[in-house]
């Protein structure tokens, strides 16, 4: 089970509102890609490389967001 920093909820909500303001479908797509990335991190964390900060990074498909863990 993933545990998120408290700010993640706010950041994801802000991103969804932004994409929903463009298109409801785009907001839904962002949420779907976020969920997919979370599932991949949870099931195969070793699949992701370390970035220069020392955290592993999972990029969201199609969107300029990353999960750091």
N, CA, C and O atoms as CSV, one atom per row, in Angstrom:
chain,resi,resn,atom,element,x,y,z
A,1,UNK,N,N,0.843,-1.180,0.000
A,1,UNK,CA,C,0.000,0.000,0.000
A,1,UNK,C,C,0.888,1.243,0.000
A,1,UNK,O,O,1.837,1.346,0.778
A,2,UNK,N,N,0.566,2.172,-0.875
A,2,UNK,CA,C,1.332,3.404,-0.961
A,2,UNK,C,C,0.866,4.393,0.102
A,2,UNK,O,O,-0.318,4.462,0.432
A,3,UNK,N,N,1.802,5.141,0.620
A,3,UNK,CA,C,1.514,6.244,1.533
A,3,UNK,C,C,2.018,7.511,0.857
A,3,UNK,O,O,3.133,7.537,0.335
A,4,UNK,N,N,1.216,8.543,0.865
A,4,UNK,CA,C,1.559,9.772,0.171
A,4,UNK,C,C,1.857,10.901,1.152
A,4,UNK,O,O,1.278,10.978,2.235
A,5,UNK,N,N,2.764,11.765,0.747
A,5,UNK,CA,C,2.997,13.005,1.476
A,5,UNK,C,C,1.678,13.776,1.462
A,5,UNK,O,O,0.958,13.727,0.465
A,6,UNK,N,N,1.342,14.487,2.542
A,6,UNK,CA,C,0.057,15.212,2.590
A,6,UNK,C,C,-0.154,16.182,1.426
A,6,UNK,O,O,-1.296,16.446,1.049
A,7,UNK,N,N,0.899,16.702,0.868
A,7,UNK,CA,C,0.754,17.669,-0.216
A,7,UNK,C,C,0.340,17.019,-1.539
A,7,UNK,O,O,-0.134,17.705,-2.444
A,8,UNK,N,N,0.515,15.725,-1.650
A,8,UNK,CA,C,0.177,15.038,-2.904
A,8,UNK,C,C,-1.305,15.195,-3.228
A,8,UNK,O,O,-1.667,15.446,-4.378
A,9,UNK,N,N,-2.156,15.051,-2.228
A,9,UNK,CA,C,-3.608,15.190,-2.467
A,9,UNK,C,C,-3.925,16.560,-3.054
A,9,UNK,O,O,-4.706,16.678,-3.998
A,10,UNK,N,N,-3.310,17.591,-2.484
A,10,UNK,CA,C,-3.546,18.948,-2.984
A,10,UNK,C,C,-3.018,19.098,-4.407
A,10,UNK,O,O,-3.698,19.660,-5.265
A,11,UNK,N,N,-1.814,18.600,-4.662
A,11,UNK,CA,C,-1.220,18.721,-6.002
A,11,UNK,C,C,-2.040,17.982,-7.053
A,11,UNK,O,O,-2.257,18.496,-8.151
A,12,UNK,N,N,-2.492,16.787,-6.721
A,12,UNK,CA,C,-3.290,16.005,-7.674
A,12,UNK,C,C,-4.639,16.687,-7.909
A,12,UNK,O,O,-5.107,16.752,-9.046
A,13,UNK,N,N,-5.259,17.187,-6.857
A,13,UNK,CA,C,-6.540,17.902,-7.013
A,13,UNK,C,C,-6.381,19.140,-7.880
A,13,UNK,O,O,-7.231,19.426,-8.724
A,14,UNK,N,N,-5.300,19.871,-7.676
A,14,UNK,CA,C,-5.038,21.061,-8.488
A,14,UNK,C,C,-4.853,20.679,-9.958
A,14,UNK,O,O,-5.379,21.346,-10.849
A,15,UNK,N,N,-4.113,19.615,-10.203
A,15,UNK,CA,C,-3.897,19.168,-11.584
A,15,UNK,C,C,-5.210,18.730,-12.224
A,15,UNK,O,O,-5.479,19.061,-13.379
A,16,UNK,N,N,-6.020,17.996,-11.490
A,16,UNK,CA,C,-7.305,17.542,-12.041
A,16,UNK,C,C,-8.196,18.734,-12.362
A,16,UNK,O,O,-8.819,18.768,-13.423
A,17,UNK,N,N,-8.267,19.708,-11.465
A,17,UNK,CA,C,-9.075,20.906,-11.744
A,17,UNK,C,C,-8.568,21.625,-12.997
A,17,UNK,O,O,-9.357,22.081,-13.825
A,18,UNK,N,N,-7.267,21.716,-13.121
A,18,UNK,CA,C,-6.690,22.373,-14.298
A,18,UNK,C,C,-7.098,21.633,-15.577
A,18,UNK,O,O,-7.587,22.246,-16.527
A,19,UNK,N,N,-6.895,20.321,-15.594
A,19,UNK,CA,C,-7.221,19.556,-16.798
A,19,UNK,C,C,-8.728,19.487,-17.038
A,19,UNK,O,O,-9.165,19.466,-18.189
A,20,UNK,N,N,-9.529,19.451,-15.973
A,20,UNK,CA,C,-10.988,19.495,-16.133
A,20,UNK,C,C,-11.438,20.816,-16.753
A,20,UNK,O,O,-12.421,20.858,-17.493
A,21,UNK,N,N,-10.708,21.904,-16.445
A,21,UNK,CA,C,-11.086,23.206,-17.014
A,21,UNK,C,C,-10.862,23.229,-18.526
A,21,UNK,O,O,-11.472,24.030,-19.235
A,22,UNK,N,N,-10.010,22.373,-19.003
A,22,UNK,CA,C,-9.766,22.246,-20.442
A,22,UNK,C,C,-10.777,21.272,-21.039
A,22,UNK,O,O,-11.386,21.539,-22.075
A,23,UNK,N,N,-10.940,20.129,-20.355
A,23,UNK,CA,C,-11.849,19.084,-20.836
A,23,UNK,C,C,-12.045,18.067,-19.712
A,23,UNK,O,O,-11.080,17.635,-19.082
A,24,UNK,N,N,-13.292,17.693,-19.467
A,24,UNK,CA,C,-13.547,16.671,-18.452
A,24,UNK,C,C,-12.814,15.369,-18.787
A,24,UNK,O,O,-12.317,14.675,-17.901
A,25,UNK,N,N,-12.758,15.058,-20.070
A,25,UNK,CA,C,-12.068,13.833,-20.485
A,25,UNK,C,C,-10.577,13.912,-20.168
A,25,UNK,O,O,-9.962,12.904,-19.822
A,26,UNK,N,N,-9.995,15.105,-20.284
A,26,UNK,CA,C,-8.579,15.265,-19.990
A,26,UNK,C,C,-8.321,15.091,-18.493
A,26,UNK,O,O,-7.329,14.475,-18.103
A,27,UNK,N,N,-9.207,15.629,-17.656
A,27,UNK,CA,C,-9.093,15.422,-16.214
A,27,UNK,C,C,-9.204,13.955,-15.849
A,27,UNK,O,O,-8.457,13.455,-15.008
A,28,UNK,N,N,-10.136,13.271,-16.481
A,28,UNK,CA,C,-10.290,11.830,-16.240
A,28,UNK,C,C,-9.052,11.064,-16.691
A,28,UNK,O,O,-8.621,10.119,-16.030
A,29,UNK,N,N,-8.484,11.476,-17.818
A,29,UNK,CA,C,-7.291,10.810,-18.321
A,29,UNK,C,C,-6.112,11.024,-17.369
A,29,UNK,O,O,-5.330,10.103,-17.132
A,30,UNK,N,N,-5.984,12.236,-16.824
A,30,UNK,CA,C,-4.919,12.477,-15.857
A,30,UNK,C,C,-5.069,11.548,-14.663
A,30,UNK,O,O,-4.098,10.924,-14.234
A,31,UNK,N,N,-6.274,11.453,-14.126
A,31,UNK,CA,C,-6.508,10.592,-12.966
A,31,UNK,C,C,-6.169,9.134,-13.299
A,31,UNK,O,O,-5.565,8.431,-12.489
A,32,UNK,N,N,-6.555,8.696,-14.471
A,32,UNK,CA,C,-6.267,7.327,-14.896
A,32,UNK,C,C,-4.758,7.088,-14.976
A,32,UNK,O,O,-4.268,6.059,-14.511
A,33,UNK,N,N,-4.027,8.026,-15.557
A,33,UNK,CA,C,-2.574,7.876,-15.671
A,33,UNK,C,C,-1.913,7.929,-14.292
A,33,UNK,O,O,-0.927,7.229,-14.059
A,34,UNK,N,N,-2.436,8.745,-13.378
A,34,UNK,CA,C,-1.918,8.803,-12.013
A,34,UNK,C,C,-2.123,7.458,-11.319
A,34,UNK,O,O,-1.207,6.940,-10.679
A,35,UNK,N,N,-3.318,6.896,-11.445
A,35,UNK,CA,C,-3.595,5.592,-10.838
A,35,UNK,C,C,-2.701,4.503,-11.429
A,35,UNK,O,O,-2.199,3.649,-10.697
A,36,UNK,N,N,-2.500,4.527,-12.739
A,36,UNK,CA,C,-1.637,3.534,-13.380
A,36,UNK,C,C,-0.208,3.627,-12.849
A,36,UNK,O,O,0.423,2.610,-12.558
A,37,UNK,N,N,0.295,4.857,-12.728
A,37,UNK,CA,C,1.658,5.042,-12.220
A,37,UNK,C,C,1.761,4.539,-10.784
A,37,UNK,O,O,2.743,3.893,-10.419
A,38,UNK,N,N,0.752,4.833,-9.970
A,38,UNK,CA,C,0.760,4.363,-8.581
A,38,UNK,C,C,0.779,2.843,-8.521
A,38,UNK,O,O,1.516,2.266,-7.722
A,39,UNK,N,N,-0.011,2.196,-9.346
A,39,UNK,CA,C,-0.054,0.731,-9.372
A,39,UNK,C,C,1.290,0.153,-9.800
A,39,UNK,O,O,1.754,-0.833,-9.227
A,40,UNK,N,N,1.918,0.763,-10.807
A,40,UNK,CA,C,3.218,0.281,-11.257
A,40,UNK,C,C,4.279,0.447,-10.174
A,40,UNK,O,O,5.109,-0.440,-9.976
A,41,UNK,N,N,4.254,1.579,-9.473
A,41,UNK,CA,C,5.207,1.820,-8.383
A,41,UNK,C,C,4.993,0.803,-7.272
A,41,UNK,O,O,5.949,0.278,-6.702
A,42,UNK,N,N,3.742,0.536,-6.976
A,42,UNK,CA,C,3.428,-0.392,-5.887
A,42,UNK,C,C,3.834,-1.824,-6.220
A,42,UNK,O,O,4.325,-2.550,-5.355
A,43,UNK,N,N,3.631,-2.227,-7.462
A,43,UNK,CA,C,3.883,-3.620,-7.821
A,43,UNK,C,C,5.307,-3.896,-8.286
A,43,UNK,O,O,5.815,-5.002,-8.103
A,44,UNK,N,N,5.956,-2.898,-8.888
A,44,UNK,CA,C,7.312,-3.100,-9.427
A,44,UNK,C,C,8.194,-1.874,-9.175
A,44,UNK,O,O,8.634,-1.236,-10.131
A,45,UNK,N,N,8.458,-1.535,-7.928
A,45,UNK,CA,C,9.243,-0.322,-7.656
A,45,UNK,C,C,10.663,-0.372,-8.224
A,45,UNK,O,O,11.230,0.667,-8.563
A,46,UNK,N,N,11.228,-1.552,-8.329
A,46,UNK,CA,C,12.599,-1.680,-8.824
A,46,UNK,C,C,12.717,-1.320,-10.296
A,46,UNK,O,O,13.823,-1.126,-10.802
A,47,UNK,N,N,11.609,-1.233,-10.972
A,47,UNK,CA,C,11.577,-0.925,-12.397
A,47,UNK,C,C,11.973,0.522,-12.698
A,47,UNK,O,O,12.323,0.848,-13.832
A,48,UNK,N,N,11.919,1.377,-11.693
A,48,UNK,CA,C,12.144,2.807,-11.893
A,48,UNK,C,C,13.545,3.201,-11.453
A,48,UNK,O,O,14.069,2.702,-10.458
A,49,UNK,N,N,14.134,4.107,-12.218
A,49,UNK,CA,C,15.514,4.515,-11.945
A,49,UNK,C,C,15.562,5.604,-10.865
A,49,UNK,O,O,14.566,6.267,-10.574
A,50,UNK,N,N,16.734,5.758,-10.296
A,50,UNK,CA,C,16.975,6.826,-9.330
A,50,UNK,C,C,17.284,8.118,-10.085
A,50,UNK,O,O,18.009,8.103,-11.080
A,51,UNK,N,N,16.729,9.235,-9.607
A,51,UNK,CA,C,17.088,10.518,-10.188
A,51,UNK,C,C,18.253,11.097,-9.376
A,51,UNK,O,O,18.666,10.482,-8.393
A,52,UNK,N,N,18.791,12.252,-9.754
A,52,UNK,CA,C,19.958,12.800,-9.053
A,52,UNK,C,C,19.735,13.069,-7.558
A,52,UNK,O,O,20.701,13.125,-6.797
A,53,UNK,N,N,18.501,13.233,-7.134
A,53,UNK,CA,C,18.227,13.496,-5.715
A,53,UNK,C,C,18.314,12.222,-4.864
A,53,UNK,O,O,18.334,12.293,-3.635
A,54,UNK,N,N,18.365,11.059,-5.525
A,54,UNK,CA,C,18.409,9.798,-4.797
A,54,UNK,C,C,17.056,9.129,-4.658
A,54,UNK,O,O,16.960,8.039,-4.094
A,55,UNK,N,N,16.015,9.760,-5.160
A,55,UNK,CA,C,14.673,9.179,-5.150
A,55,UNK,C,C,14.442,8.446,-6.463
A,55,UNK,O,O,15.002,8.816,-7.495
A,56,UNK,N,N,13.627,7.421,-6.421
A,56,UNK,CA,C,13.194,6.787,-7.672
A,56,UNK,C,C,12.094,7.660,-8.270
A,56,UNK,O,O,11.350,8.328,-7.553
A,57,UNK,N,N,12.009,7.639,-9.590
A,57,UNK,CA,C,11.058,8.512,-10.274
A,57,UNK,C,C,10.222,7.721,-11.266
A,57,UNK,O,O,10.744,6.971,-12.090
A,58,UNK,N,N,8.905,7.908,-11.165
A,58,UNK,CA,C,7.976,7.323,-12.130
A,58,UNK,C,C,7.269,8.480,-12.845
A,58,UNK,O,O,6.566,9.271,-12.216
A,59,UNK,N,N,7.457,8.567,-14.137
A,59,UNK,CA,C,6.809,9.615,-14.920
A,59,UNK,C,C,5.393,9.197,-15.277
A,59,UNK,O,O,5.142,8.044,-15.627
A,60,UNK,N,N,4.469,10.150,-15.186
A,60,UNK,CA,C,3.111,9.874,-15.641
A,60,UNK,C,C,3.098,9.915,-17.157
A,60,UNK,O,O,3.659,10.822,-17.772
A,61,UNK,N,N,2.464,8.940,-17.742
A,61,UNK,CA,C,2.335,8.882,-19.196
A,61,UNK,C,C,1.478,10.068,-19.663
A,61,UNK,O,O,0.416,10.335,-19.101
A,62,UNK,N,N,1.956,10.780,-20.707
A,62,UNK,CA,C,1.240,11.883,-21.359
A,62,UNK,C,C,1.182,13.187,-20.560
A,62,UNK,O,O,0.761,14.205,-21.108
A,63,UNK,N,N,1.581,13.196,-19.305
A,63,UNK,CA,C,1.450,14.400,-18.481
A,63,UNK,C,C,2.808,14.744,-17.855
A,63,UNK,O,O,3.603,13.849,-17.569
A,64,UNK,N,N,3.073,16.035,-17.642
A,64,UNK,CA,C,4.375,16.450,-17.107
A,64,UNK,C,C,4.434,16.359,-15.583
A,64,UNK,O,O,4.738,17.343,-14.908
A,65,UNK,N,N,4.145,15.188,-15.050
A,65,UNK,CA,C,4.168,14.943,-13.606
A,65,UNK,C,C,4.959,13.676,-13.314
A,65,UNK,O,O,5.071,12.787,-14.158
A,66,UNK,N,N,5.504,13.610,-12.110
A,66,UNK,CA,C,6.293,12.463,-11.693
A,66,UNK,C,C,5.913,12.073,-10.286
A,66,UNK,O,O,5.504,12.908,-9.481
A,67,UNK,N,N,6.053,10.786,-9.998
A,67,UNK,CA,C,5.953,10.299,-8.633
A,67,UNK,C,C,7.374,10.040,-8.158
A,67,UNK,O,O,8.118,9.303,-8.805
A,68,UNK,N,N,7.753,10.630,-7.050
A,68,UNK,CA,C,9.060,10.379,-6.463
A,68,UNK,C,C,8.858,9.495,-5.244
A,68,UNK,O,O,7.985,9.748,-4.414
A,69,UNK,N,N,9.686,8.445,-5.146
A,69,UNK,CA,C,9.549,7.539,-4.017
A,69,UNK,C,C,10.894,6.948,-3.658
A,69,UNK,O,O,10.989,6.153,-2.723
